[in-house]
Amino acid sequence: MVLSAFIGIRKQDQGQEIKVTPLQVVITGIIAGALFVFTVISVVRLVLR
């Protein structure tokens, strides 16, 4: 629910009934950003070996 709101995906019949607080979006963004950075660092280390 929060991730779909964060990236803007929703079904046609789904209106504004889902309530997402700004705190949920911020926490999801921080987690997604940390995962992205971790993935990039891991790929770079794997390539440089």
C-alpha positions as CSV (number, residue, x, y, z in Angstrom):
1,M,0.0,0.0,0.0
2,V,2.6,2.5,1.0
3,L,5.1,1.5,-1.7
4,S,2.4,1.7,-4.4
5,A,1.5,5.2,-3.2
6,F,5.2,6.1,-3.2
7,I,5.7,5.2,-6.8
8,G,2.2,6.2,-7.9
9,I,0.7,2.9,-8.9
10,R,-3.0,2.2,-8.3
11,K,-5.9,0.3,-9.8
12,Q,-8.5,2.0,-12.0
13,D,-11.4,1.4,-9.5
14,Q,-9.3,2.4,-6.5
15,G,-10.0,6.0,-5.5
16,Q,-8.6,8.0,-2.6
17,E,-9.9,5.5,0.0
18,I,-6.3,4.4,1.0
19,K,-5.0,6.8,3.7
20,V,-1.2,7.1,3.6
21,T,0.4,9.4,6.1
22,P,3.5,11.5,5.2
23,L,5.5,9.5,7.9
24,Q,4.8,6.3,6.1
25,V,6.0,7.7,2.8
26,V,9.1,9.2,4.4
27,I,10.0,5.9,6.1
28,T,9.4,3.9,2.9
29,G,11.6,6.4,1.0
30,I,14.4,6.0,3.4
31,I,14.2,2.3,3.3
32,A,14.0,2.2,-0.5
33,G,17.0,4.6,-0.7
34,A,19.1,2.6,1.6
35,L,18.3,-0.6,-0.3
36,F,19.2,1.2,-3.6
37,V,22.6,2.4,-2.2
38,F,23.3,-1.1,-0.7
39,T,22.6,-2.7,-4.1
40,V,24.8,-0.3,-6.0
41,I,27.7,-0.7,-3.6
42,S,27.3,-4.5,-3.7
43,V,27.3,-4.5,-7.6
44,V,30.3,-2.3,-7.7
45,R,32.2,-4.4,-5.3
46,L,31.3,-7.6,-7.2
47,V,32.4,-6.1,-10.5
48,L,35.7,-4.8,-9.1
49,R,36.8,-8.2,-7.8
